[in-house]
Amino acid sequence: MLSKTRKPSSRERWKSRRMEYRAEQGAFGGSATNYFQLDLASSETKKKKGKSGSIEKAFNIGAREQLDGEIARMFYTGGLSFHFARNPHYVRAFKMACSNSIPGYLPLGYNALRTTLLQKERSNVEQLLEPIKLSWKKKGVIVCSDGWSDSQRRPIINILATCESEPMFLKAINCEGEYKDKFFISNLLVETLQEIGPQNVVQVITDNAPVCKATGLLVESQFKHIFWTPCVVHSLNLALKSICSPSAHPRYDDIMEECGWIAKISSNVSFIKIFIVNHNMRLAMFNDHSKLKLLSVADTRFASTIVMLKRFKQVKQGLQQMVISERWDVYKEDDVEKARAVKEKILDEYFWGDIDYILDFTAPIYEMFRLADTDTPCLHLVYEWWDSIIERVKITIFKKE
């Protein structure tokens, strides 16, 4: 016979509920209050997830983050400068793409950028430059020419046109394999003059090299109303170069006698700079005592010696703190004699006094150099500036002597 199922008594039901309560209490590691707090927290999390989900859906945050990631990867993998993000055309392009729906539009391809679109942009630039060209007929134009070398060491001759409104780049000629004598350069200038219209040109400006001077004379002989003028900035640079590093030539014996000591000071500064920069430990010591860096100025740069001396004076305190520090005496890995000579020079007040004197009497020339090296017309002020700097240089030298 089957036995009837017995119903649990009230005492047994109470024990069962008590065991379930203890089991729940052990599972959540605390009292029943913790259980209810956890349940409340989970419900609040669900509510928050629901709110943030609706915000994400309204503002399309996921798509925005994905687009930001793709744009950032474009910069990183393409080696683009971060300054490109400030390009107004870059900003306008994305604004236009986001505000206009263009079905089936694809990003620009390699061939389109280098062919058809490049030609269209050239036409656009020529239209923008047309008002400047029209002003040439009214007020005349000056043709400027200069030579330089590109990253592949190819000789390039630039030709520009400047007037009262704005300077304008005309062309760059690759002179690789050509003998750049006065006839070759004059032919390039005459060809440019014919394109502009000789009647609109009043002046041709080049640097002061002998071949450029001969070129200017050829242009003047062909066009009687056009004058050749040497570059003012280049003339000032040659003046500073003759003062700071006079060449050993019988013609410049008097300059060598008066200014030979300047070349020695410049040589000592270059020696100290090279000694510090070429030793990692010495450079680390210098960087610990100075926020500014030692400049490595190319010889081809205008006023290179003055620029180097000005920076050397700015880091004077850091250099002196470096050579009197304990680390300078402890480090013995490099040439001890050179290190001792560098320390003596840096702590020599007569050495710094000579640097101050050089900067004082060349300051008027350097200031005129900076004033003339602009795009604004200043030829009518050159003679007044030149008379002024001669007087100021004389006063500075008289005070020193």
C-alpha angles and dihedrals in degrees: 000000000000114000117231117248109253118225115233115252124241090258092053092048090051091052091049093052090047091054091049090051091051091048091052090046091053094045093057095039098238147034129321088265089066089051092054092044090053091049090049092049092051090051091050090049089053090051091049092048089052092051095046090047091055090048091050090050093048096048097030091231094169093056091046092053091047091051091048089052093051092049091048091050089051089059095044100045095039095049092236120168115250087231087070087075087069092055106119092215090055091052094045092048093058093042090053092047092051096045097045128058108219108175115214096011115153127195117262116278132224097255096046092053094052099041126023099017091046091053091048092051091049089054089048092052092048090054090051090051094049095091090055091051091050090055090060091073092055104042105013132241138248121222116214127191133187138165130225142151125249128220090279091052093248114152110244129187115203123203121196136176121217132184140155094293108044141325116256130201111232109177148329118221122205105222096184110147092011127117103233101213127147093273095053094048094043090052090054091050094046090050090053091047090054091051092050095039118258090232089064096051120087103169145018119208126196135152123277100262114132092242091053091049090053089047091054091052091052091051091048091051091054097042111035095192096052119087128204115223127184117234111267094211092050090049091053091047091053089050092053091045091053090050099044099037112015114190121241100251130131088239091062100043093117091050091048090052094051101034104027091103090060091062089052092052090048090049091051091050091050090049092052092046094049092046092054098040095047094054116069096205094047090048091050090052091050092049089052091058102036134048092198123075129230108255123233100207118191117234090234092061117100115258090002095160093050092047090051093048093048091054091044090056091049091057095043095112093048092049093051093047089050097054094045093049121104092241091063092057095040096053107082103159097106135051106313094198093053091046090052092049091049091050093050092050095047092050093045109106092195088060091054090044090058090050090051091050092051092050092046099055095037093048094089091052092047091049092052088047090057093045093051095045094080139096093245119100109261107150091110089059098048098089093048091049091049094052089048096051092048090056093045092049091050091051093050093049092045091054091050095046 
